[in-house]
């Protein structure tokens, strides 16, 4: 499946529509389905990387407190500057997104 929102070309197979961000399967590995491994999307990887970045966490807290109007928390849970997703420096999320 190609998702314009995260520019991911990974094939993602979802077993159940109820398996969303609040699902108890989050972060767990799963068995291959029809020969394809279920992998996190680029947005999920970025959201996880954002949670480990102290500066982005500071920005997130400022947004939640109403102290920043230039940033927002998108419906998918990612921190954004305008319409751009904030990707932490270093790490695999940045290397994946820069190769697209």
C-alpha positions in Angstrom: 0.0 0.0 0.0 1.4 3.5 -0.9 0.5 6.1 1.6 1.0 9.7 0.5 0.9 11.0 4.1 4.2 9.3 5.0 5.6 8.6 1.5 6.3 5.0 2.5 6.6 2.5 -0.2 6.6 -0.4 2.3 3.8 -2.9 1.8 1.8 -2.9 4.9 -0.9 -5.5 5.6 -3.3 -4.8 8.4 -5.1 -7.7 9.9 -7.9 -5.7 11.5 -9.1 -2.2 11.2 -9.3 -2.0 15.0 -5.5 -2.4 15.2 -4.9 1.3 15.5 -2.4 3.4 17.6 -4.2 2.4 20.8 -4.2 -1.3 20.0 -2.5 -3.7 22.4 -0.5 -5.1 19.4 1.5 -1.9 19.1 5.2 -2.6 19.2 4.8 -6.3 19.1 6.2 -8.4 16.3 3.8 -10.5 14.3 3.8 -13.5 12.1 4.2 -13.0 8.4 0.9 -12.8 6.5 0.9 -14.4 3.1 4.7 -14.1 3.0 4.7 -10.4 4.0 6.0 -9.2 7.3 3.9 -6.5 9.0 6.2 -3.5 9.6 5.6 -0.1 11.2 5.0 2.7 8.7 7.3 5.6 8.4 5.0 7.8 10.4 5.0 5.3 13.2 8.8 5.2 13.2 9.0 9.0 13.2 6.4 9.3 16.1 8.4 6.8 18.1 11.7 8.7 17.4 10.0 12.0 18.4 9.1 10.5 21.8 12.8 9.8 22.4 14.0 13.3 21.4 14.2 15.7 24.4 14.0 18.9 22.3 10.9 17.7 20.4 9.4 16.6 23.7 9.9 20.1 25.0 8.2 21.5 21.9 5.4 19.1 22.3 4.8 20.2 25.9 4.8 23.8 24.7 2.2 23.1 22.0 0.0 21.2 24.6 0.3 24.2 27.0 -0.7 26.6 24.2 2.7 28.3 24.2 3.6 27.6 20.5 1.3 28.5 17.6 3.9 27.6 14.9 3.8 23.9 15.8 0.9 21.4 16.2 0.2 17.9 17.1 -1.4 16.2 14.1 -4.3 13.8 14.4 -1.8 10.9 13.7 0.2 12.0 16.9 3.2 13.4 15.1 4.6 16.8 16.0 4.6 19.2 13.0 6.0 22.6 12.2 3.3 24.0 9.9 2.6 21.1 7.6 6.1 19.6 7.9 6.7 16.6 10.2 9.5 17.1 12.7 12.1 14.4 12.3 14.7 14.1 15.0 18.4 14.5 14.0 20.2 11.3 13.6 18.6 7.9 13.9 16.9 5.6 11.5 13.8 7.7 10.9 15.9 10.5 9.4 17.9 8.2 7.2 14.8 6.6 5.9 13.0 9.8 5.2 16.0 11.5 3.5 16.3 8.6 1.1 12.7 9.1 -0.2 
